[in-house]
Every structure is written in C-alpha cells, then in structure tokens.
C-alpha cells in the first residue's frame, strides 16, 4: 500500500499435543487469560457463525491497554485469521494467520504469519509497535505451547467454580461494596490489608494482604468494572500458591423478585507447587479440593458481606436524592477507593475503559464504553476439536465457533427505590 512501510514475520513452533487440541485452545478466546500472562480479559462483541469481534484487555509495558480485533475461524482447516482494529495507530494495517497442522498422533506444528504496515509520517522508529507486537506474539506462542502440552491433564488442572446469593436490598449497594475493595480490611476476616489505585476510571489495581501459614501473603490483581452491567471482572497478576492463573467475575442479575449476586472463578493449578505447599504425598486431586474449599470460603464471605451492605441501606421515605452532590459520603470509604465525580473516562492514548457513575449516584442505563456485553440472543456455539483425540473438556465444544465470554446482562437501573431494566473475587 502506498505511503506505508511494511514489516512482518513468520513463526513456527512444534507442540507435543494433537492439532485439534491446539486449535480448540486457540479458538476459545475467552480462555486466553488462563495461559497468556499479559492478557487480563476478553469479551466477544459480535459473532456471525464464522467471524467474531473481540474486545481485549492486555498489560503492555505494565499499563492496561484495550483494543478490538476481528477473527475468522475455520475449524476444518484449523486456521484462524486475525485483524485488529487500530484507528489512529501508527500501524495502519495488521494481519495474522495461524495454521495448525498434524505432525503425528500427539504432535502438531503451529505456524503464525504476521504482517503489518506503518504509515508514513510516523515518529522515528515507526515500526516499533510491530516489533513490540512480535515480541508479545513470541511470548504468547511459548506460553500456549506449555499450556497445550498438558492437554492430557487439562481437565484436572483447570478448575471452575461458582457461588451466589440472593440480595435483599438495592442491587447497586451490593455492587458498591465490591467496587470499594480498599475498604474491605476490618470488615472481611481473611483480608488484613488492601490498597486500590485507579489508572483510569473503572480500571483498578488491587493489592491484598491475607494471613498465611508462613506469614502474610500478598496478591495483586487487575479489575475492570462495568457498573452499568453490574459486573466486575478480575485477574490476579501474582497468583496465589498452587495456582498459575486465577481469573473471575462478580455479576449482579436482577429479576422481578430482586437480584442475585454471583461469583465465577477459574484457576489453573500448578502441579510443581503441590509437594512444597501440601506435602510430598499430596496429589493433584488433593490440590483441587484444597483450592476449591479456599475459593468458596473466601468468596462466600465477600458475598455475604455485600448482601448485608445492601440489606442494611434500603431507600426510605424522605431520603435525600442520591444524585444530589451534597449527599453525605457513605461509610466504608477511604481515599484509595473513592471514585472521582465523573461519568466516563476522557479520551486516552489507546486505552478503552468502561464508564461508571459518579460517586453516590444511581446506576444509569448502559451506554457508551460501559456496554461491553454480548448482544442479546447470541447463541453459545463453539468449534470442536476433530476426534480422535478429544480436546480437554474445558475446551471441548460443538461445531460452529468459539464461545462468547458470558451471557448478555440486564443493566441495573434504580429509580425511586424500584428496580427496573434500563436502556469481582478480588
């Protein structure tokens, strides 16, 4: 293309796993954060049976960046084409094609052809975004290889769990408790310290300190908050002992009788840590039981406290208008967790962040950046890994395309103390 400087690369890796398994892992975009450390969250925005549009949040140079990409999936040829959307980027065009070929019953070759063009007039070294992308691709392929080569044990290594409670009170107050994680110490027994920082509205860095057998364990997480949809998604960037990855989501779902608060978590167990943490005689099954019990215990404690927070602050006659700026601050507040009074992020340098309401104001109908949700009516369809051998259950899917990352959610909208439809974890 005239006015562009071209660049690109071809990478090939040998993977000790069947080609169908490798394709199934790659095609399920929502699982990318489980094996690629810089990936925080992936949402499917559109899907027409063969093409999908994804919004992806990645840590790039320690800073959270977001962009959208199109993928064309061909489960028969085991081929995935990727076309990121990058308006205004120094990279005017970017294309990637991933092909997976059989190299034996339990072996395959993954080939990635990656090309880009940088527009003329870009700063000196204008191809550096492509070089950075190339380094990220190399890292992703290495981590994919390590993950896929455990294909015969992935059903045991990947653990998903869900816990939920009914909310007897305004749903936005339960969300408020989860959002202000910096106030959890002193209210949550298993948390001795917490610090929240926001690099952009709705994008939180959370550091938690919890008692451990050998002292205090410190974990760090990135949280992406979608108040209009009643969701907080999170990923630990420093996983707890026994884990190599930990992702999750808090979600509020309203119905005619009230609301349900749900926590969903997915972890990948670290086999190498089992002897050191649980003892030489411990098995992978022992680790699964221990981790599931700990996840459920800590999660239910937060669910219960969020429910109590909502039930204890019901709207009542004569209460001040919650949208009034002079309303007194709520309890459980500190400077590290208080949102600024603004409704959405100002345009940023490549950062896409969810909007959120001003502090102390009711949640408004979803719109703008806050609508990172699957369109209603979208079917859950996934591509299958050609048998034999079958892909692990976590990635075994019917033909048609990979799954979206979650069902569409009804936004929260509170008016006059009534719940009506409008336009986590850590």
C-alpha positions in Angstrom: 0.0 0.0 0.0 1.3 3.4 -1.0 2.6 5.5 1.9 3.3 2.6 4.2 6.4 0.8 5.4 5.9 -2.9 5.6 7.0 -5.4 8.2 6.2 -8.9 9.3 7.4 -12.3 10.5 6.7 -16.0 10.3 7.0 -18.1 13.4 6.7 -21.9 13.7 6.7 -24.0 16.8 6.4 -27.7 17.4 3.8 -28.6 20.0 3.6 -32.0 21.8 -0.2 -32.0 21.6 -2.7 -33.1 18.9 -3.6 -30.4 16.3 -7.3 -30.5 17.3 -6.4 -29.7 20.9 -4.1 -26.8 20.0 -6.8 -25.3 17.7 -9.5 -25.7 20.4 -7.4 -23.8 22.9 -6.6 -21.0 20.5 -10.2 -20.7 19.2 -11.6 -20.2 22.7 -10.6 -16.6 23.0 -12.2 -16.2 26.5 -9.6 -18.6 27.9 -6.6 -16.6 26.7 -6.1 -15.0 30.1 -5.6 -18.5 31.6 -2.4 -19.2 29.7 -1.1 -15.8 28.5 0.1 -13.7 31.4 -0.3 -10.2 29.9 -4.0 -11.0 28.9 -6.4 -9.7 31.5 -9.8 -10.1 29.9 -11.5 -10.9 26.6 -15.1 -10.1 25.6 -16.9 -11.2 22.5 -18.8 -8.3 20.9 -20.2 -9.8 17.7 -20.3 -13.3 16.1 -21.9 -14.4 12.8 -21.0 -18.0 12.8 -17.6 -17.7 11.2 -16.3 -14.3 12.3 -16.1 -12.8 15.8 -15.3 -9.4 17.0 -13.4 -9.3 20.3 -12.5 -6.6 22.8 -9.3 -7.5 24.6 -7.6 -6.0 27.6 -3.8 -6.6 27.8 -1.0 -5.3 30.0 1.5 -3.6 27.7 4.6 -2.3 29.4 2.8 -2.6 32.7 -0.1 -0.4 31.6 -3.5 -1.8 30.7 -4.4 -1.3 27.0 -7.6 -2.3 25.2 -8.4 -2.8 21.6 -10.8 -4.7 19.3 -10.0 -7.4 16.9 -11.8 -9.5 14.3 -11.1 -13.2 14.0 -12.2 -15.6 11.2 -12.3 -19.2 12.4 -12.0 -22.3 10.2 -12.2 -25.4 12.4 -12.0 -27.7 9.4 -8.7 -26.4 8.2 -7.7 -25.4 11.7 -6.9 -21.9 10.6 -7.6 -18.6 12.4 -7.2 -15.2 10.7 -6.8 -12.1 13.0 -7.4 -8.5 12.0 -7.0 -6.0 14.8 -8.9 -2.7 14.6 -6.4 0.1 15.3 -7.8 3.5 14.2 -5.2 6.2 14.7 -2.4 3.7 15.4 1.0 4.0 13.7 0.1 0.6 12.4 -2.5 1.2 9.6 -2.9 -2.5 8.7 -2.2 -5.6 10.7 -2.9 -9.2 9.7 -2.2 -12.5 11.3 -2.9 -16.1 10.1 -2.5 -19.0 12.5 -2.4 -22.5 11.0 -2.2 -25.8 12.9 -1.0 -28.9 11.1 -0.8 -32.6 12.2 2.7 -33.9 12.8 1.7 -37.2 14.4 -0.9 -38.6 16.8 0.2 -36.4 19.6 2.2 -33.7 17.8 1.4 -30.7 15.7 3.1 -27.7 14.2 1.7 -24.2 14.7 2.6 -21.6 12.1 1.9 -17.9 12.5 2.3 -15.5 9.6 2.1 -11.9 10.9 2.3 -8.8 8.8 1.8 -5.1 9.3 2.3 -1.7 7.6 3.2 1.5 9.4 2.0 4.8 7.8 4.4 7.4 6.5 5.0 10.3 8.8 5.0 8.1 12.0 7.7 9.0 14.5 11.3 7.8 14.1 11.4 4.1 14.6 7.8 4.0 13.4 7.9 0.2 13.2 8.5 -0.2 16.9 4.8 -1.1 17.6 5.2 -4.0 15.2 8.4 -5.1 16.9 6.7 -4.9 20.3 3.7 -6.9 18.9 6.2 -9.5 17.5 7.8 -9.9 21.0 4.3 -10.4 22.5 3.5 -13.0 19.9 6.6 -14.9 20.6 5.8 -14.9 24.3 2.2 -16.0 23.7 3.3 -18.9 21.5 5.7 -20.1 24.2 3.1 -19.9 26.9 0.5 -21.6 24.6 2.9 -24.4 23.9 3.5 -25.0 27.6 -0.3 -24.9 28.3 -1.4 -27.1 25.4 1.3 -29.8 26.0 -0.5 -30.6 29.3 -3.6 -31.5 27.2 -4.0 -34.9 28.8 -4.3 -33.3 32.3 -6.0 -30.0 31.5 -9.4 -31.3 32.8 -7.7 -31.8 36.2 -5.6 -28.7 36.1 -8.3 -26.2 35.1 -10.9 -25.7 37.9 -14.0 -23.5 37.6 -16.5 -22.8 40.4 -19.5 -20.6 41.0 -21.1 -19.3 44.2 -24.1 -17.0 44.5 -26.6 -15.5 47.0 -29.8 -13.6 46.8 -29.7 -9.8 47.5 -32.4 -8.4 49.8 -31.9 -4.7 49.1 -30.8 -2.3 46.3 -28.5 -4.2 43.9 -26.3 -1.1 43.4 -25.3 -1.1 47.0 -24.0 -4.7 46.8 -22.0 -3.6 43.8 -20.8 -0.6 45.7 -19.3 -2.8 48.4 -17.5 -5.0 45.9 -16.3 -1.9 44.0 -14.7 -0.3 47.0 -12.3 -3.1 47.8 -9.9 -0.8 49.6 -12.4 -0.7 52.5 -12.5 -4.4 53.0 -9.9 -4.7 55.8 -11.7 -4.6 59.2 -14.9 -6.0 57.6 -13.6 -9.1 55.8 -11.9 -11.5 58.2 -9.5 -13.1 55.8 -8.1 -9.7 54.5 -5.6 -7.9 56.7 -4.8 -5.1 54.2 -5.9 -3.7 50.9 -4.9 -0.9 48.5 -6.7 0.2 45.4 -5.4 2.5 42.7 -7.1 3.6 39.5 -5.0 4.4 36.4 -8.3 5.3 34.6 -12.0 5.3 35.6 -13.2 1.8 36.2 -9.7 0.2 35.9 -8.4 -0.8 39.3 -5.1 -2.2 40.6 -5.9 -4.1 43.8 -3.2 -5.3 46.3 -4.5 -7.6 49.1 -2.7 -8.9 52.1 -4.0 -12.1 53.7 -2.8 -14.2 56.6 -0.9 -17.3 55.6 0.6 -20.2 57.5 4.1 -18.8 57.0 3.2 -15.1 57.5 1.3 -12.8 55.2 0.6 -13.5 51.5 0.4 -10.5 49.1 -1.6 -10.8 45.9 -2.0 -8.3 43.1 -5.0 -8.1 40.7 -6.3 -6.0 37.8 -10.1 -5.3 38.0 -12.2 -3.9 35.1 -15.5 -2.5 36.4 -18.8 -2.4 34.4 -21.3 -0.7 36.7 -24.0 -0.3 34.0 -24.0 -4.1 33.5 -23.4 -4.9 37.2 -20.1 -6.7 36.6 -16.5 -6.6 37.8 -14.0 -8.9 36.1 -10.6 -9.6 37.6 -7.4 -11.4 37.2 -4.6 -12.0 39.6 -1.3 -10.9 38.2 0.6 -12.5 41.1 -1.3 -15.8 41.6 -1.7 -17.4 45.0 0.3 -20.6 45.9 -0.8 -23.7 44.0 -2.0 -21.5 41.0 -0.5 -20.4 37.7 -3.6 -18.4 36.8 -6.7 -17.0 38.5 -9.5 -15.1 36.7 -13.0 -14.3 37.8 -16.1 -12.2 37.7 -18.6 -10.7 40.1 -22.1 -10.2 38.4 -25.5 -8.9 39.5 -28.6 -10.2 37.8 -31.9 -8.7 38.5 -35.4 -10.3 38.2 -38.9 -9.4 39.4 -38.2 -10.5 42.9 -34.8 -8.9 43.5 -31.3 -9.7 42.5 -28.7 -12.5 42.5 -25.0 -11.8 43.2 -22.8 -14.4 41.6 -19.0 -15.0 41.7 -17.5 -17.2 39.0 -13.8 -18.1 39.2 -11.5 -20.1 37.0 -8.0 -21.2 38.1 -5.2 -23.3 36.6 -3.4 -25.4 39.2 0.4 -25.5 39.4 1.5 -29.2 39.8 5.1 -28.2 40.7 3.9 -26.4 43.8 1.9 -29.3 45.3 4.7 -31.0 47.3 6.0 -27.8 48.7 2.6 -26.5 49.8 0.7 -29.7 50.7 3.5 -32.2 51.3 5.2 -34.9 49.4 2.3 -37.3 49.5 -0.3 -34.9 48.2 -1.9 -35.5 44.8 -3.5 -33.2 42.2 -6.9 -34.3 43.5 -5.9 -33.1 47.0 -4.9 -29.7 45.5 -8.2 -29.4 43.7 -10.1 -30.0 46.9 -7.9 -27.6 48.9 -8.2 -24.8 46.3 -11.9 -25.2 45.8 -12.6 -25.1 49.5 -10.4 -21.9 49.9 -12.0 -20.2 46.9 -15.5 -21.0 48.1 -14.8 -19.9 51.7 -13.3 -16.5 50.8 -15.8 -15.8 48.1 -18.9 -16.6 50.3 -17.5 -14.3 53.0 -17.5 -11.4 50.5 -20.9 -12.4 49.0 -22.4 -12.4 52.5 -21.0 -9.0 53.4 -22.1 -7.5 50.1 -25.6 -8.8 50.8 -25.6 -7.3 54.3 -24.4 -4.0 53.0 -27.3 -3.9 50.5 -29.9 -5.0 53.1 -28.8 -2.5 55.7 -29.1 0.5 53.4 -32.6 0.2 51.8 -34.0 3.5 50.4 -36.7 5.0 52.7 -39.2 7.8 52.6 -37.7 11.2 52.9 -34.2 10.0 52.0 -32.1 12.7 50.1 -31.9 12.4 46.4 -29.0 10.1 45.7 -27.9 12.2 42.7 -27.5 15.3 44.9 -23.8 16.3 45.1 -24.2 17.4 48.7 -25.2 13.9 49.9 -23.0 12.8 52.8 -20.4 10.3 52.0 -21.2 6.6 52.5 -19.4 4.6 55.2 -16.6 2.2 54.3 -14.9 4.9 52.4 -11.3 5.8 52.0 -9.3 7.9 49.6 -7.9 4.9 47.8 -11.3 3.5 46.8 -13.5 6.6 46.3 -14.4 7.2 42.6 -14.0 10.7 41.2 -17.1 12.6 40.3 -17.2 11.9 36.5 -19.2 9.6 34.4 -16.7 8.3 31.9 -13.0 8.3 31.1 -11.7 11.2 29.0 -10.3 10.1 25.6 -7.0 8.4 26.3 -4.0 7.2 24.4 -5.3 3.9 23.2 -6.9 3.0 26.5 -10.5 1.8 26.3 -12.2 1.9 29.7 -15.7 1.3 30.9 -17.8 4.2 32.0 -19.1 4.4 35.6 -21.5 6.7 37.5 -20.3 9.4 39.9 -19.9 8.5 43.5 -23.2 8.3 45.4 -25.4 8.4 42.2 -27.7 5.7 41.0 -26.5 3.4 38.1 -27.8 4.7 34.8 -28.8 2.7 31.7 -25.9 1.1 29.9 -24.3 3.0 27.1 -21.0 4.1 25.6 -17.9 2.4 27.0 -19.9 0.5 29.7 -21.7 -1.7 27.1 -19.0 -4.4 26.8 -21.6 -7.2 26.6 -22.6 -9.9 24.2 -25.6 -8.8 22.1 -28.9 -10.4 23.4 -29.9 -13.5 21.6 -26.4 -14.6 20.6 -26.1 -18.4 20.7 -23.3 -20.1 22.6 -21.6 -22.1 19.9 -18.0 -23.4 19.9 -15.8 -25.2 17.4 -15.0 -28.9 18.0 -11.6 -30.4 18.0 -11.6 -33.1 15.3 -11.5 -36.5 17.1 -9.6 -38.5 18.0 -8.2 -37.5 20.4 -10.7 -35.3 22.1 -9.8 -31.9 23.4 -9.9 -31.4 27.2 -13.4 -30.8 28.5 -12.6 -27.2 29.3 -12.1 -26.6 25.5 -14.4 -29.3 24.0 -17.1 -27.5 22.0 -19.8 -28.2 19.4 -19.1 -27.1 15.8 -19.7 -23.5 14.7 -17.3 -21.2 16.6 -15.8 -20.4 20.0 -17.9 -19.4 22.9 -18.6 -15.8 24.0 -17.3 -14.9 27.4 -20.6 -14.7 29.1 -24.3 -14.1 28.6 -25.8 -10.7 28.0 -26.6 -8.9 31.2 -29.5 -6.7 32.1 -28.2 -3.3 33.2 -29.0 -2.1 36.6 -31.3 1.0 36.8 -32.7 2.2 40.1 -35.4 4.8 40.2 -37.4 5.9 43.3 -36.1 2.8 45.1 -37.6 0.4 42.4 -35.6 -1.9 40.2 -36.5 -1.5 36.6 -34.5 -2.6 33.5 -32.6 0.3 31.9 -31.6 1.4 28.3 -15.1 -9.4 41.5 -13.3 -12.3 43.9 -10.8 -9.9 44.1 
